Amino acid sequence: MAAVQLSGIFKRYGDTQVVHGIDLNIDDGEFVVLVGPSGCGKSTLMRMVAGLEEISGGDLMIGGTRANSLAPQQRNISMVFQSYALYPHLSVYENIAFGPRIRKESSSSFKPRIEAAAKMLNLGSYLDRLPRALSGGQRQRVAMGRAVVREPSLFLFDEPLSNLDAKLRVQMRTEIKALHQRLKNTVIYVTHDQIEAMTMADRIVVMNAGRIEQIGRPLDLYDRPANLFVASFLGSPSMNFAEGVLTNHSAGGLALKLADGTEVALPIAPASAKVGAKATLGVRPEHVETLTTADGVSMEVEVVEPTGAETHLYGKIGGATWCVTTRQRSNVQPGQRVSLRLPDHHIHLFDTESGRRLD
């Protein structure tokens, strides 16, 4: 196992800089997920850690050793890719054994490791099969087995579940997390899927445009996003937003006056917020409460989306489309108006111009 430190890491292609001064410390045995939209630089950052991309500047330390100039095979890492990268003419056993054979290890030294990895990954009955006789999930397990047998200090996963169907992705992410809990190796995992990030990570690194937006434990980021980007990226359905202008509330304190004239009282007057400034209100769909009275914020329902366990009601508040998630079976129909309560302790407020959190 190994701790990883990235200090001022950047990547430049010609005159174009795509990764900007990344500082990140990953503890020994920690499972860290890099998440962000396509093109945000997360895979490029991982490939620099792996040695597959040259580091344009900054320092990379793996297990206390500066790794900038080390060849990939000298970094004691194993990488699992989006594509399974299996040899089609080799059996499962031979695919897993390929690395040890290339390193000229004796069969007696790696055979027990392969058997242990096959048992751990439920591949014991598939060792004689060719990859074409396996399902997508089984092929990904073979790729993981190949990584495990190397006994690396650091595992790198680059969107390994992207080619799988939804049900299999749920199963495989559970298996990857269970694998980490058994082996306790350091893991860096790249994905654009925020559900994968939330369910698997010890800590999440949210990236955007080659920069880190926020680092923290999954629920800390979910409950207290640092800016509008993180707030909108984490959560499914995503957080509801409405822009407005800060005003003095008739009952004291501050309120946010939305584009349609609706005023939403704010529970605390943030010290950094000033009357007349533009601000953006955020509330997650599951935190919006429906009322039986007309005391709350009014919304005309445009779309009703039942999912079984939940029902999503879509409409507009302050000119922006909002989603209200309820676990109650609802008889609300499109065209009806509902009254909503925005609980004080679930209101997020952001500066509209900078996107930063206000409180």
C-alpha positions in Angstrom: 0.0 0.0 0.0 1.1 3.6 -0.5 0.1 7.2 0.2 0.0 9.5 -2.8 0.8 13.2 -2.9 0.2 15.5 -5.9 1.7 18.9 -5.5 1.1 21.6 -8.1 0.5 19.0 -10.9 -0.4 20.5 -14.3 -0.6 19.2 -17.8 0.0 21.1 -21.0 -0.5 20.1 -24.6 1.5 22.7 -26.6 0.0 26.1 -25.5 -3.1 24.6 -24.0 -3.1 23.8 -20.3 -5.8 21.1 -19.4 -4.9 20.4 -15.8 -4.2 23.4 -13.5 -2.0 23.0 -10.4 -3.6 20.0 -8.7 -2.8 19.6 -4.9 -4.1 16.4 -3.4 -3.0 14.1 -0.6 -4.3 10.5 -0.6 -3.8 8.5 2.6 -2.5 4.9 2.6 -5.4 2.6 2.1 -7.9 5.3 1.1 -10.5 5.0 -1.6 -10.6 8.3 -3.5 -12.9 9.0 -6.4 -12.2 11.7 -9.0 -15.5 12.8 -10.4 -16.6 15.4 -12.9 -18.1 15.9 -16.4 -16.4 14.6 -19.6 -13.3 16.7 -20.4 -12.7 17.9 -16.9 -9.2 16.4 -16.7 -9.8 13.5 -14.3 -8.6 10.8 -16.7 -5.6 12.8 -17.7 -4.7 13.3 -14.0 -5.0 9.5 -13.4 -2.9 8.7 -16.5 -0.2 11.0 -15.1 -0.2 9.1 -11.9 0.0 5.9 -13.9 2.9 7.1 -16.0 1.0 7.0 -19.2 1.0 10.8 -19.6 4.0 13.0 -19.0 3.7 15.4 -16.1 4.2 18.9 -17.4 4.9 20.4 -13.9 4.6 19.7 -10.2 5.6 16.7 -8.1 4.0 13.2 -7.8 5.0 11.2 -4.8 3.9 7.5 -4.4 4.9 5.8 -1.2 7.3 8.6 -0.3 9.2 8.3 -3.6 9.1 11.0 -6.3 7.5 9.2 -9.3 7.6 11.9 -12.0 10.3 10.2 -14.1 9.6 6.6 -13.2 8.4 4.2 -15.9 4.9 2.8 -15.4 6.2 -0.6 -14.4 8.4 0.9 -11.7 5.5 2.6 -9.9 4.0 -0.7 -8.4 0.5 0.2 -9.6 -2.2 -1.8 -11.3 -4.8 -0.2 -13.6 -8.3 -1.3 -14.7 -9.6 0.4 -17.8 -13.0 1.1 -19.2 -12.2 -1.5 -21.9 -11.4 -4.8 -20.4 -8.2 -5.1 -22.5 -8.2 -9.0 -22.4 -6.4 -11.2 -24.8 -9.2 -12.9 -26.8 -7.1 -16.0 -27.6 -6.1 -16.6 -24.0 -8.2 -18.3 -21.2 -9.2 -16.5 -18.1 -6.3 -18.1 -16.2 -3.8 -17.2 -18.9 -5.1 -13.6 -19.0 -4.6 -13.2 -15.3 -1.3 -15.0 -15.4 0.0 -12.8 -18.3 1.7 -10.2 -16.1 3.5 -12.6 -13.8 4.7 -14.6 -16.8 6.0 -11.4 -18.5 7.9 -10.6 -15.3 9.3 -14.1 -15.4 7.8 -15.2 -12.1 7.7 -18.9 -11.4 4.4 -20.7 -11.8 4.6 -22.0 -8.3 4.8 -18.3 -7.0 1.9 -16.9 -8.9 -0.5 -19.9 -9.2 -1.7 -19.5 -5.5 -2.3 -15.8 -6.1 -4.4 -16.5 -9.1 -6.4 -19.1 -7.3 -7.0 -16.7 -4.4 -8.0 -13.9 -6.7 -10.3 -16.2 -8.7 -12.0 -17.3 -5.5 -12.3 -13.7 -4.2 -13.9 -12.6 -7.6 -16.1 -15.7 -8.1 -14.1 -16.7 -11.2 -13.1 -20.2 -10.1 -15.4 -22.0 -12.5 -14.4 -19.8 -15.5 -10.7 -20.1 -15.5 -10.6 -22.3 -18.6 -13.0 -20.1 -20.6 -12.1 -17.6 -23.3 -13.2 -14.0 -22.9 -15.8 -14.3 -25.6 -17.7 -16.9 -23.5 -18.0 -14.4 -20.6 -20.5 -11.7 -19.8 -19.4 -8.1 -19.5 -19.4 -8.3 -15.7 -17.3 -11.5 -15.8 -14.8 -9.9 -18.1 -14.4 -6.9 -15.8 -13.8 -9.3 -12.9 -11.0 -10.9 -15.0 -9.5 -7.4 -15.5 -9.7 -6.9 -11.8 -8.2 -10.3 -11.1 -5.2 -9.4 -13.3 -4.7 -6.2 -11.3 -5.0 -8.0 -7.9 -2.5 -10.7 -8.8 0.2 -8.1 -9.3 -0.2 -7.2 -5.6 0.3 -3.5 -6.2 0.5 -0.7 -3.7 -1.9 1.4 -5.7 -5.0 0.5 -7.7 -6.2 2.9 -10.5 -9.7 2.4 -12.0 -10.5 4.5 -15.1 -14.3 4.4 -15.6 -14.3 0.6 -15.3 -18.1 0.3 -15.3 -19.1 2.5 -18.2 -19.7 -0.4 -20.6 -22.0 -2.3 -18.3 -25.8 -2.1 -18.1 -27.4 -0.4 -15.1 -28.1 -3.5 -13.1 -24.6 -4.9 -13.6 -23.1 -1.5 -12.7 -24.8 -1.6 -9.3 -23.5 -5.1 -8.7 -19.9 -4.4 -9.8 -19.5 -1.2 -7.8 -20.5 -3.2 -4.7 -17.9 -5.8 -5.6 -15.2 -3.3 -6.1 -15.9 -1.7 -2.8 -15.9 -5.1 -1.1 -12.6 -5.9 -2.8 -11.1 -2.7 -1.4 -12.3 -3.6 2.1 -10.6 -7.0 1.9 -7.3 -5.8 0.4 -7.2 -2.3 1.9 -5.0 -1.0 -0.9 -4.9 2.6 -1.9 -7.4 3.2 -4.7 -7.9 6.1 -7.1 -11.1 5.7 -9.1 -12.2 7.9 -12.0 -15.9 8.2 -13.0 -18.3 10.8 -14.5 -21.1 9.0 -12.6 -21.8 10.9 -9.3 -23.8 7.9 -7.9 -20.7 5.7 -8.2 -18.7 8.5 -6.5 -21.2 8.8 -3.6 -21.6 5.1 -3.0 -17.9 4.0 -3.3 -15.6 6.8 -2.0 -14.0 7.5 1.3 -13.5 10.9 -0.2 -14.6 12.5 -3.4 -12.6 15.0 -5.5 -14.9 17.0 -7.7 -13.2 18.4 -10.8 -14.2 20.9 -13.4 -12.2 22.4 -16.3 -8.9 20.9 -15.0 -9.3 22.2 -11.5 -10.5 20.8 -8.2 -13.8 22.4 -7.1 -14.1 20.6 -3.7 -12.7 17.6 -1.8 -14.5 15.8 1.1 -16.5 12.9 2.3 -19.5 12.1 0.1 -22.2 13.2 2.5 -20.3 16.4 3.5 -20.2 17.4 -0.2 -23.8 16.5 -0.6 -25.0 18.4 2.5 -22.7 21.4 2.1 -21.5 22.0 -1.4 -18.9 24.7 -1.7 -20.3 26.2 -4.9 -23.0 26.0 -7.5 -21.1 23.5 -9.7 -20.7 21.0 -6.9 -24.3 21.5 -5.8 -25.6 20.9 -9.3 -23.3 18.0 -10.1 -23.9 15.8 -7.0 -27.4 14.5 -6.5 -30.0 12.8 -8.8 -32.3 14.5 -9.5 -30.0 17.5 -9.2 -30.5 20.3 -6.8 -33.2 22.9 -7.6 -32.1 26.5 -8.2 -33.8 29.8 -8.4 -32.1 33.2 -9.0 -33.2 36.3 -7.3 -32.2 39.5 -5.5 -31.6 39.8 -1.7 -34.1 42.0 0.1 -35.1 42.8 3.6 -37.9 40.6 4.8 -41.0 42.1 6.4 -40.6 39.8 9.4 -36.9 40.7 9.8 -33.8 39.2 8.3 -33.2 38.6 4.6 -35.4 37.3 1.8 -34.7 36.3 -1.8 -37.1 37.9 -4.3 -37.4 35.7 -7.3 -38.0 36.7 -10.9 -41.8 35.9 -10.6 -42.1 38.1 -7.5 -42.1 35.2 -5.0 -40.2 36.0 -1.8 -38.5 33.3 0.1 -37.5 34.0 3.7 -33.9 33.1 4.4 -33.2 31.4 7.8 -30.0 33.2 8.5 -28.6 36.4 7.1 -25.2 35.4 5.8 -22.6 37.9 6.8 -21.2 38.0 3.2 -24.7 38.7 1.6 -25.9 42.2 1.0 -29.3 43.6 0.2 -29.6 44.2 -3.6 -27.0 41.5 -4.4 -27.9 38.7 -6.8 -28.1 35.3 -5.2 -29.2 31.8 -6.1 -31.3 29.7 -3.8 -30.8 25.9 -3.8 -32.9 23.1 -2.4 -32.6 19.4 -3.1 -35.8 17.7 -4.5 -36.2 15.3 -1.6 -36.1 18.2 0.9 -39.0 20.2 -0.6 -42.2 19.5 1.4 -45.7 19.5 0.0 -48.4 21.3 2.1 -52.1 20.8 2.4 -52.5 24.6 3.0 -51.7 27.5 0.7 -49.1 29.0 3.1 -46.0 28.0 1.1 -44.4 28.7 -2.2 -46.9 27.9 -5.1 -45.9 25.7 -8.0 -48.1 24.6 -11.0 -47.3 21.0 -11.7 -46.3 20.4 -15.4 -45.1 16.8 -15.3 -45.8 13.9 -12.9 -43.2 11.2 -13.0 -43.9 8.1 -10.9 -40.9 5.8 -10.4 -42.4 3.3 -8.0 -40.6 4.1 -4.7 -40.8 7.9 -5.4 -42.9 10.3 -7.4 -41.3 13.4 -9.1 -43.4 16.5 -9.6 -42.0 19.0 -12.1 -43.0 22.7 -12.4 -41.5 26.2 -12.3 -40.5 28.4 -9.4 -39.0 31.8 -10.0 -38.9 31.0 -13.8 -36.7 27.9 -13.2 -37.8 24.3 -13.5 -38.0 22.5 -10.1 -38.4 18.9 -9.1 -40.2 17.8 -6.0 -39.5 14.3 -4.8 -42.0 12.6 -2.6 -42.2 9.0 -1.3 -46.0 9.3 -0.9 -48.2 8.0 -3.7 -49.5 11.2 -5.2 -52.8 11.9 -6.9 -51.6 15.3 -8.2 -52.2 15.8 -12.0 -50.5 18.1 -14.5 -52.1 21.6 -14.3 -52.8 21.4 -10.6 -51.1 23.8 -8.2 -49.3 22.6 -5.1 -48.0 24.5 -2.1 -44.5 23.9 -1.1 -42.4 24.4 2.1 -38.6 25.0 1.8 -37.3 23.9 5.2 -34.8 26.4 6.7 -32.1 23.8 7.5 -32.2 22.6 3.9 -31.8 25.9 2.1 -28.5 26.6 0.3 -27.6 30.1 -0.8 -24.9 30.9 -3.4 -23.5 34.1 -5.0 -24.9 34.1 -8.5 -21.9 35.8 -10.1 -19.0 33.8 -8.4 -21.0 30.6 -7.7 -19.5 30.4 -4.2 -21.6 29.4 -1.1 -22.9 32.3 1.0 -22.8 31.5 4.8 
